[in-house]
Amino acid sequence: VPDRVGRPGGKSADRPGQRPGIQGLYLHVPFCFHKCHYCDFYSIVEPKDKPDRQEAFTDALIAELHHAAKTHRLTPTTLFVGGGIPTLLAADLWARLLDALRNAGVLDQVSEFTVEANPETVSAELMRVLAGGGVNRVSLGAQSFNMDQLKSLERWHDPEAVPKAVRLVRDAGIDNFNLDLMFG
């Protein structure tokens, strides 16, 4: 039985009067430019060229981070940012979020910091911001290398976009990545 900080054994490592610790943290960035028919995750459809709600979302996420830091020790060893399409968030807003995470001490003990990305939303600028902010793994949503399957899945990239995205991830200094694939 894990304790409140995820260690086996059922004994809480938290001391009386001490804020409970968080060992793993998931942040959800809900923005998408299309709601895929198979997706059950909360998402906000927002075209890439019109990011109206991103700044307000980033402000709210940072405020929530500050609030959570008052009630918990935010010292995760793993941090995963999923969505939606987290890489649809503008690079300058990512920079603000990463600064807030760093300033709150959230990144102090993180050994794996993963961000989900779609091939068509990977840019050199964004990958530089993510790598500079401590991201060391990208989960790339390739889904398929078959164009007919990609159309059926309502994906917006073509198979050639995947190796281009991988190159941009690696060029930014992030060598650890995975490709998400769908089948069946």
Backbone hydrogen bonds in HBPLUS format (Angstrom, degrees):
<---DONOR---> <-ACCEPTOR-->    atom                        ^
c    i                          cat <-CA-CA->   ^        H-A-AA   ^      H-
h    n   atom  resd res      DA  || num        DHA   H-A  angle D-A-AA Bond
n    s   type  num  typ     dist DA aas  dist angle  dist       angle   num
A0010-GLY N   A0001-VAL O   2.62 MM   9  4.78 116.0  2.02 171.3 166.5     1
A0003-ASP N   A0007-ARG O   2.81 MM   4  5.47 148.3  1.91 144.8 152.9     2
A0006-GLY N   A0003-ASP O   2.96 MM   3  5.19 165.3  1.98 115.3 117.1     3
A0018-GLN N   A0015-ARG O   2.85 MM   3  5.25 159.1  1.89 139.8 141.1     4
A0073-ARG N   A0020-PRO O   2.78 MM  53  5.98 161.8  1.81 141.4 147.7     5
A0022-ILE N   A0073-ARG O   3.03 MM  51  6.16 143.9  2.16 173.1 161.9     6
A0077-THR N   A0023-GLN O   2.67 MM  54  5.55 154.0  1.73 145.9 143.9     7
A0078-THR N   A0023-GLN O   3.41 MM  55  6.85 157.6  2.47 151.7 157.6     8
A0025-LEU N   A0078-THR O   3.02 MM  53  6.39 153.9  2.09 144.3 152.5     9
A0080-PHE N   A0025-LEU O   2.88 MM  55  6.34 160.4  1.92 160.5 167.2    10
A0027-LEU N   A0080-PHE O   2.91 MM  53  6.35 157.4  1.96 152.6 159.8    11
A0082-GLY N   A0027-LEU O   2.95 MM  55  6.37 150.6  2.03 165.1 172.7    12
A0029-VAL N   A0082-GLY O   2.82 MM  53  6.13 173.2  1.83 159.4 158.7    13
A0044-ILE N   A0030-PRO O   2.77 MM  14  5.57 156.1  1.83 133.1 136.6    14
A0085-ILE N   A0031-PHE O   2.72 MM  54  5.65 147.8  1.82 150.9 156.3    15
A0032-CYS N   A0044-ILE O   2.90 MM  12  5.93 153.1  1.97 150.2 147.5    16
A0046-GLU N   A0032-CYS O   2.52 MM  14  5.75 162.2  1.55 164.2 170.9    17
A0039-CYS N   A0036-CYS O   3.22 MM   3  5.51 161.9  2.25 112.7 118.2    18
A0050-LYS N   A0047-PRO O   2.96 MM   3  5.30 165.1  1.98 116.5 120.5    19
A0052-ASP N   A0050-LYS O   2.90 MM   2  5.68 137.0  2.08 106.4  94.0    20
A0057-PHE N   A0053-ARG O   3.03 MM   4  6.16 156.2  2.08 150.2 157.5    21
A0058-THR N   A0054-GLN O   2.91 MM   4  6.08 163.7  1.93 150.6 154.7    22
A0059-ASP N   A0055-GLU O   2.94 MM   4  6.18 162.7  1.97 152.7 157.2    23
A0060-ALA N   A0056-ALA O   2.98 MM   4  6.17 158.6  2.03 145.1 150.9    24
A0061-LEU N   A0057-PHE O   2.82 MM   4  6.08 157.1  1.87 155.1 161.9    25
A0062-ILE N   A0058-THR O   2.96 MM   4  6.13 160.6  2.00 151.1 155.9    26
A0063-ALA N   A0059-ASP O   2.94 MM   4  6.17 155.4  2.00 146.1 153.4    27
A0064-GLU N   A0060-ALA O   2.88 MM   4  6.10 153.9  1.95 146.0 153.2    28
A0065-LEU N   A0061-LEU O   2.91 MM   4  6.14 150.0  2.00 143.5 152.0    29
A0066-HIS N   A0062-ILE O   3.01 MM   4  6.33 158.1  2.06 149.7 154.3    30
A0067-HIS N   A0063-ALA O   2.97 MM   4  6.24 154.6  2.03 145.8 153.2    31
A0068-ALA N   A0064-GLU O   2.82 MM   4  6.04 166.0  1.84 153.9 157.4    32
A0069-ALA N   A0065-LEU O   2.94 MM   4  6.13 146.8  2.05 145.6 154.7    33
A0070-LYS N   A0067-HIS O   3.03 MM   3  5.40 147.1  2.14 106.7 116.5    34
A0071-THR N   A0068-ALA O   3.09 MM   3  5.33 139.3  2.27 102.9 113.9    35
A0072-HIS N   A0068-ALA O   2.86 MM   4  5.85 139.6  2.02 156.8 168.2    36
A0075-THR N   A0073-ARG O   3.05 MM   2  5.76 126.2  2.35 106.9  91.6    37
A0111-SER N   A0077-THR O   2.74 MM  34  5.41 163.0  1.76 138.3 139.3    38
A0112-GLU N   A0077-THR O   3.32 MM  35  6.78 160.1  2.37 155.7 161.3    39
A0079-LEU N   A0112-GLU O   2.98 MM  33  6.41 156.9  2.03 158.4 163.5    40
A0114-THR N   A0079-LEU O   2.83 MM  35  6.25 154.9  1.89 164.5 166.5    41
A0081-VAL N   A0114-THR O   2.85 MM  33  6.19 154.9  1.91 148.8 157.2    42
A0116-GLU N   A0081-VAL O   2.96 MM  35  6.27 159.7  2.00 171.7 176.4    43
A0088-LEU N   A0085-ILE O   2.85 MM   3  5.44 159.8  1.89 124.4 127.5    44
A0089-LEU N   A0086-PRO O   3.12 MM   3  5.74 160.9  2.16 113.9 119.5    45
A0093-LEU N   A0090-ALA O   3.06 MM   3  5.34 124.9  2.37 103.5 117.5    46
A0094-TRP N   A0090-ALA O   2.94 MM   4  6.30 151.4  2.03 151.9 161.2    47
A0095-ALA N   A0091-ALA O   2.93 MM   4  6.21 154.7  1.99 147.3 153.9    48
A0096-ARG N   A0092-ASP O   3.16 MM   4  6.44 151.2  2.25 136.7 143.3    49
A0097-LEU N   A0093-LEU O   2.94 MM   4  6.20 162.6  1.97 150.3 154.9    50
A0098-LEU N   A0094-TRP O   2.80 MM   4  6.01 167.1  1.82 159.9 163.1    51
A0099-ASP N   A0095-ALA O   2.97 MM   4  6.11 155.1  2.04 144.1 151.0    52
A0100-ALA N   A0096-ARG O   2.97 MM   4  6.22 156.3  2.03 147.4 153.8    53
A0101-LEU N   A0097-LEU O   2.92 MM   4  6.23 156.8  1.98 151.6 157.9    54
A0102-ARG N   A0098-LEU O   2.93 MM   4  6.12 161.4  1.96 148.5 153.6    55
A0103-ASN N   A0099-ASP O   2.79 MM   4  5.96 167.8  1.81 154.4 158.0    56
A0104-ALA N   A0100-ALA O   2.99 MM   4  6.04 142.3  2.13 141.5 150.6    57
A0106-VAL N   A0101-LEU O   3.00 MM   5  5.25 133.2  2.22 166.6 163.4    58
A0105-GLY N   A0102-ARG O   3.02 MM   3  5.20 157.9  2.07 107.6 114.2    59
A0108-ASP N   A0105-GLY O   3.21 MM   3  5.33 162.2  2.25 107.7 113.1    60
A0110-VAL N   A0107-LEU O   3.39 MM   3  5.15 156.6  2.45  98.6 105.3    61
A0136-ASN N   A0113-PHE O   3.04 MM  23  5.48 145.2  2.17 134.8 145.4    62
A0137-ARG N   A0113-PHE O   3.13 MM  24  5.98 129.2  2.40 156.9 144.7    63
A0115-VAL N   A0137-ARG O   3.08 MM  22  6.61 145.1  2.20 146.2 154.3    64
A0139-SER N   A0115-VAL O   2.99 MM  24  6.06 161.4  2.02 133.0 138.7    65
A0117-ALA N   A0139-SER O   2.84 MM  22  6.00 153.0  1.92 153.6 149.4    66
A0141-GLY N   A0117-ALA O   2.80 MM  24  6.11 168.5  1.81 168.5 172.0    67
A0121-THR N   A0118-ASN O   2.96 MM   3  5.46 161.6  2.00 120.5 126.6    68
A0122-VAL N   A0119-PRO O   3.48 MM   3  5.61 170.3  2.49 106.6 109.1    69
A0127-MET N   A0123-SER O   2.99 MM   4  6.16 165.3  2.01 152.9 157.3    70
A0128-ARG N   A0124-ALA O   2.99 MM   4  6.18 153.1  2.07 148.6 155.7    71
A0129-VAL N   A0125-GLU O   3.04 MM   4  6.36 156.6  2.10 149.5 155.8    72
A0130-LEU N   A0126-LEU O   2.87 MM   4  6.14 166.2  1.89 157.0 160.4    73
A0131-ALA N   A0127-MET O   2.87 MM   4  5.97 170.0  1.88 150.1 153.3    74
A0132-GLY N   A0128-ARG O   2.87 MM   4  5.89 159.7  1.91 144.9 151.4    75
A0133-GLY N   A0129-VAL O   2.97 MM   4  6.09 129.3  2.24 138.7 151.9    76
A0133-GLY N   A0130-LEU O   3.08 MM   3  5.06 133.2  2.31  95.4 108.6    77
A0135-VAL N   A0130-LEU O   2.98 MM   5  5.31 154.9  2.04 152.5 144.9    78
A0134-GLY N   A0131-ALA O   3.16 MM   3  5.33 165.5  2.18 108.0 111.6    79
A0138-VAL N   A0176-ASN O   3.14 MM  38  6.75 142.7  2.28 139.4 148.4    80
A0178-ASN N   A0138-VAL O   2.98 MM  40  6.55 148.7  2.08 151.0 158.0    81
A0140-LEU N   A0178-ASN O   2.79 MM  38  5.97 158.8  1.83 164.6 159.2    82
A0142-ALA N   A0140-LEU O   2.94 MM   2  5.85 129.4  2.20 111.0  95.8    83
A0180-ASP N   A0140-LEU O   2.78 MM  40  5.96 164.1  1.80 145.8 150.5    84
A0144-SER N   A0142-ALA O   2.72 MM   2  5.59 146.4  1.83 103.8  94.5    85
A0143-GLN N   A0180-ASP O   2.61 MM  37  5.47 162.1  1.64 154.4 153.3    86
A0182-MET N   A0143-GLN O   2.79 MM  39  4.88 172.7  1.80 130.6 128.4    87
A0150-LEU N   A0146-ASN O   2.91 MM   4  6.22 156.5  1.97 155.0 162.7    88
A0151-LYS N   A0147-MET O   2.97 MM   4  6.23 156.5  2.03 148.8 154.4    89
A0152-SER N   A0148-ASP O   2.99 MM   4  6.24 157.6  2.04 144.6 150.9    90
A0153-LEU N   A0149-GLN O   2.87 MM   4  6.09 145.6  1.99 147.3 156.8    91
A0155-ARG N   A0150-LEU O   2.90 MM   5  5.18 172.2  1.91 156.2 154.5    92
A0154-GLU N   A0151-LYS O   2.99 MM   3  4.90 154.4  2.05 101.4 109.2    93
A0161-ALA N   A0158-ASP O   2.93 MM   3  5.61 155.9  1.98 123.4 130.6    94
A0162-VAL N   A0159-PRO O   3.25 MM   3  5.79 152.4  2.33 111.8 118.4    95
A0165-ALA N   A0161-ALA O   2.94 MM   4  6.11 155.1  2.00 146.7 153.3    96
A0166-VAL N   A0162-VAL O   2.91 MM   4  6.21 161.3  1.95 157.5 163.0    97
A0167-ARG N   A0163-PRO O   2.98 MM   4  6.11 156.3  2.03 141.9 147.8    98
A0168-LEU N   A0164-LYS O   3.06 MM   4  6.38 155.1  2.12 146.7 153.1    99
A0169-VAL N   A0165-ALA O   2.93 MM   4  6.21 156.0  1.99 152.6 159.3   100
A0170-ARG N   A0166-VAL O   2.91 MM   4  6.17 168.6  1.92 155.3 158.1   101
A0171-ASP N   A0167-ARG O   2.75 MM   4  5.89 158.7  1.80 150.3 157.1   102
A0172-ALA N   A0168-LEU O   3.17 MM   4  6.27 136.4  2.37 136.1 145.3   103
A0172-ALA N   A0169-VAL O   3.23 MM   3  5.36 134.2  2.45  97.5 109.4   104
A0174-ILE N   A0169-VAL O   3.22 MM   5  5.63 157.2  2.27 151.7 146.4   105
A0173-GLY N   A0170-ARG O   2.83 MM   3  5.11 156.6  1.89 110.1 117.9   106
